[in-house]
Amino acid sequence: MNVSERQASLRAKYRAAPVEAMVTDRAITTGIAPGDPVHCEVMPMPDRNVVVPIGVHRAVGGLHDAPTPGDLLCGALASCMDSTLRMVANLLCVELEVLTVEVTADVDVRGTLAMDQTVPVGFQAMRCRVTLRAKSGTDVEKLEKLKVIAEHCCVVRQTLANGVPIELAFEGP
């Protein structure tokens, strides 16, 4: 697959009509078993019926028998960085032989348990470790360019690093 060919018509369309470049991703929980305090399901692609079971971390009283929201956040960063690197490598004609992305995140759960008001709620640190090897003989400057562009273009990384306003609305009594 040639990413440049696949993106050519998209780039032309977005230059002509920038509003066309706005997309909206979405996820929704299924509403299954609302009385279960430590499990739910999320559909990250509601129109495709992809269902992911979610559990609560044992550190806050859950069973941790399914991915937690924090695991999904780590997974979102890992998969976004991985796919960004793959696409940029394709655009730069860099042949990758090895690519793995590992994300780890640290949280002091006293914040979420409201035990200590000085402890923030949320991850205090995240690390994204990329193991990458290109075909022997690949230009080192191209590899550096790959890294810089991927870091810049990874949507999840940029969102986490720069923050984004979140509107929260409750419906019902």
Residue pairs with C-beta under 8 A, 6 or more apart in sequence:
1 90
2 90
3 87
3 90
3 91
4 90
4 91
7 91
13 20
14 20
14 21
26 46
27 42
27 43
27 44
27 45
27 46
28 42
28 43
28 46
29 40
29 41
29 42
29 43
30 40
30 41
30 42
30 43
30 51
32 40
32 41
33 39
33 40
37 56
38 55
38 56
38 61
38 62
38 63
39 53
39 54
39 55
39 56
39 63
39 66
40 53
40 54
41 51
41 52
41 53
41 54
42 51
42 52
42 54
42 72
43 49
43 50
43 51
43 52
44 50
44 52
52 67
52 72
53 66
53 67
54 66
54 67
54 68
54 69
54 72
55 62
55 63
55 64
55 65
55 66
55 67
55 68
56 62
56 63
56 64
56 68
57 64
57 68
57 70
57 109
58 64
59 109
60 109
60 112
60 113
62 68
67 75
70 105
70 107
70 123
73 105
73 123
74 103
74 104
74 105
74 126
75 103
76 156
77 101
77 103
77 126
77 128
77 154
77 156
77 157
77 160
78 101
78 102
78 103
78 128
79 101
80 154
80 155
80 156
80 157
81 101
81 103
81 128
81 130
81 150
81 154
81 156
81 157
82 99
82 100
82 101
84 150
84 153
84 154
84 155
85 96
85 99
85 101
85 130
85 132
85 146
85 150
86 96
86 99
88 146
88 149
88 150
88 153
89 95
89 96
89 134
89 146
92 142
92 145
92 146
92 149
93 142
94 134
94 135
94 138
94 142
94 143
94 146
95 134
95 135
95 138
96 132
96 133
96 134
96 135
97 133
97 134
97 135
98 131
98 132
98 133
99 130
99 131
99 132
99 133
100 130
100 131
101 128
101 129
101 130
101 131
102 128
102 129
102 131
103 126
103 127
103 128
103 129
104 126
104 127
104 129
105 123
105 125
105 126
105 127
106 123
106 124
106 125
106 126
107 122
107 123
107 124
108 119
108 120
108 124
110 116
110 119
111 119
111 120
111 121
111 122
112 121
126 160
128 157
130 147
132 143
132 147
134 143
151 157
152 158
